[in-house]
Amino acid sequence: MSNFPAAGVYNIDAVHSTFAFVARHLVVSKVRGRFAEFEGTITVGDSPATSSVLVTVQSNSITTDNEMRDNHIKSNDFLGQETYPTLTFKSTSLTSTGGSDYSLVGDLTIRDVTKSVTFAVEFTGEGPTFVPGQSVIGFEATAEIDRREFNVNFEGNLENGAAVVSHKIIIELNVEASTVAPA
């Protein structure tokens, strides 16, 4: 396996990809969630420097396997999905950090606030698909953000001052993307 995928334009396969996050609840437990609706394109150039990523996530597609919590996260306390229906990521640079590992920097927009975020990325492989002439690539990526930087300012606290929901959010991506088969 090469440490970098073949050049081309790859569409993210939402069925075989996961856009997830982890937040602490009451300081002691981790709550995991994911977005079910997203789309994106990975353009692989001849080198990391000439490659790019563009992703759009539907904020109302969030699920944490608890309807009451999901509705709260969709509300204006968190994502404000009625006013801000999408989250977006547009890469600004990709650099090798050795082997199959990369640093992906880009502009993440949540609630119309755009901040630069760095993802640690591992290229997990490439190969053929079930469709003749089509190929697939895979990546895993993680990043850490402070939700308050994106105006996600819910500040529920317990009597002892402990936060109900952590400020730190871990983003975990597992991405499969495929080229479009030639006509």
Phi, psi and omega per residue, in radians:
M1 nan 2.353 3.039
S2 -1.274 2.782 3.099
N3 -1.497 -0.023 -3.126
F4 -2.566 2.388 -3.075
P5 -1.233 2.855 3.087
A6 -1.140 2.530 3.126
A7 -1.056 2.532 3.109
G8 2.710 3.071 3.099
V9 -1.839 2.213 -3.078
Y10 -2.106 2.316 3.064
N11 -1.651 2.319 3.134
I12 -1.173 2.300 -3.141
D13 -1.615 1.772 -3.069
A14 -1.131 -0.437 -3.139
V15 -1.237 -0.569 -3.070
H16 -1.970 0.334 3.123
S17 -2.200 2.762 3.119
T18 -2.328 2.226 3.023
F19 -1.956 1.732 -2.989
A20 -2.122 2.957 3.097
F21 -2.586 2.810 3.100
V22 -2.339 2.319 3.055
A23 -2.304 2.649 3.047
R24 -1.474 2.466 3.059
H25 -2.074 2.231 -3.129
L26 0.926 0.554 3.072
V27 1.240 -0.434 -2.937
V28 -1.799 -0.469 -3.073
S29 -2.079 2.765 3.077
K30 -1.775 2.283 3.017
V31 -1.852 2.233 -3.139
R32 -1.880 2.504 3.085
G33 -2.557 3.035 3.130
R34 -2.691 2.877 3.038
F35 -1.858 2.287 -3.077
A36 -1.567 -0.367 -3.085
E37 -2.118 2.069 3.116
F38 -2.797 2.821 3.079
E39 -2.622 2.719 3.136
G40 -3.042 2.940 -3.128
T41 -2.278 2.346 3.016
I42 -1.947 2.070 3.091
T43 -1.821 1.939 -3.136
V44 -1.650 2.091 3.097
G45 -1.579 -2.897 3.118
D46 -1.290 -0.232 3.120
S47 -2.628 2.916 3.067
P48 -0.982 -0.665 -3.082
A49 -1.096 -0.425 -3.119
T50 -1.828 0.327 -3.126
S51 -1.875 2.760 -3.127
S52 -2.660 2.836 3.129
V53 -2.379 2.407 3.058
L54 -2.411 2.160 -3.076
V55 -2.352 2.455 3.019
T56 -2.195 2.264 -3.115
V57 -2.062 2.359 3.082
Q58 -1.460 2.019 -3.043
S59 -1.132 -0.499 -3.131
N60 -1.343 -0.025 -3.140
S61 -1.617 0.187 -3.114
I62 -1.177 2.455 3.039
T63 -2.495 2.352 3.045
T64 -2.137 0.230 -3.101
D65 1.163 0.441 3.063
N66 -2.559 1.915 -3.023
E67 -1.044 -0.717 -3.136
M68 -1.101 -0.779 3.116
R69 -1.153 -0.742 3.136
D70 -1.024 -0.789 3.132
N71 -1.098 -0.641 3.101
H72 -1.168 -0.741 3.141
I73 -1.161 -0.576 3.098
K74 -1.251 -0.389 -3.068
S75 -1.227 3.061 -3.132
N76 -1.167 -0.279 3.043
D77 -1.068 -0.514 -3.091
F78 -2.176 -1.629 -3.002
L79 -1.451 -0.410 -3.119
G80 0.969 0.882 -2.960
Q81 -1.062 -0.421 3.110
E82 -1.230 -0.619 3.124
T83 -1.548 -0.602 -3.072
Y84 -2.155 1.401 -3.009
P85 -1.259 -0.256 -3.109
T86 -2.309 2.698 2.923
L87 -2.003 2.473 -3.133
T88 -2.298 2.697 3.024
F89 -2.378 2.242 3.089
K90 -2.286 2.059 -3.069
S91 -1.193 2.640 3.056
T92 -2.075 -0.377 3.063
S93 -2.846 2.654 3.025
L94 -2.364 2.177 3.131
T95 -2.306 2.565 3.097
S96 -1.300 2.430 3.027
T97 -2.023 0.172 3.087
G98 2.068 2.367 3.128
G99 1.058 -2.215 3.136
S100 -1.702 0.277 -3.085
D101 -1.823 2.505 -3.071
Y102 -2.461 2.808 3.006
S103 -1.987 2.065 -3.135
L104 -1.895 2.052 3.134
V105 -1.922 2.426 3.125
G106 -2.886 3.047 -3.128
D107 -1.631 2.010 3.068
L108 -1.739 2.256 3.134
T109 -2.053 2.116 3.057
I110 -2.314 2.278 3.139
R111 0.963 0.685 -3.137
D112 1.102 0.295 3.048
V113 -1.892 2.194 -3.109
T114 -1.952 2.219 3.115
K115 -2.352 2.625 3.057
S116 -1.322 2.305 3.141
V117 -2.273 2.475 3.120
T118 -1.943 2.177 3.074
F119 -1.801 2.363 2.923
A120 -1.482 2.123 -3.008
V121 -2.086 2.405 2.981
E122 -2.063 2.156 3.039
F123 -1.361 2.058 -3.024
T124 -1.698 -0.129 3.047
G125 2.481 3.049 3.092
E126 -2.628 2.773 3.134
G127 3.122 -3.025 3.130
P128 -1.357 2.869 3.032
T129 -1.988 -3.010 3.085
F130 -1.299 -0.232 -3.121
V131 -1.680 2.118 3.130
P132 -0.986 2.370 3.106
G133 1.472 -0.043 -3.129
Q134 -1.882 2.501 3.079
S135 -2.203 2.820 -3.059
V136 -2.262 2.553 3.058
I137 -2.261 2.759 -3.130
G138 -2.393 2.589 3.119
F139 -2.513 2.633 2.901
E140 -2.128 2.463 -3.084
A141 -2.574 2.575 3.065
T142 -2.409 2.617 3.064
A143 -2.624 2.809 3.088
E144 -2.175 2.315 3.087
I145 -2.249 2.814 2.959
D146 -1.806 1.991 -3.033
R147 -1.024 -0.487 -3.128
R148 -1.124 -0.483 3.106
E149 -1.147 -0.276 -3.140
F150 -1.923 0.394 -3.122
N151 1.042 0.534 2.988
V152 -1.732 1.519 -2.853
N153 -1.879 0.306 3.108
F154 -0.981 2.208 -3.054
E155 -2.196 0.850 3.064
G156 -1.123 2.311 3.126
N157 -2.317 2.628 3.035
L158 -1.427 3.006 3.135
E159 -0.991 -0.583 -3.136
N160 -1.452 0.047 3.109
G161 1.615 -0.128 -3.141
A162 -1.140 2.438 3.138
A163 -1.256 2.420 3.058
V164 -1.231 -0.725 3.130
V165 -2.255 2.317 -3.119
S166 -1.105 2.688 3.018
H167 -1.343 -0.596 -3.122
K168 -1.380 2.260 3.081
I169 -2.143 2.270 3.066
I170 -1.701 2.233 3.080
I171 -1.774 2.252 -3.126
E172 -2.192 2.119 -3.113
L173 -2.075 2.424 2.994
N174 -2.273 1.910 -2.915
V175 -2.075 2.265 2.955
E176 -2.047 2.307 -3.130
A177 -2.391 2.528 -3.066
S178 -2.206 2.601 3.006
T179 -1.319 2.813 3.055
V180 -1.486 2.272 -3.126
A181 -1.099 2.438 3.113
P182 -1.110 2.559 -3.113
A183 -1.313 nan nan
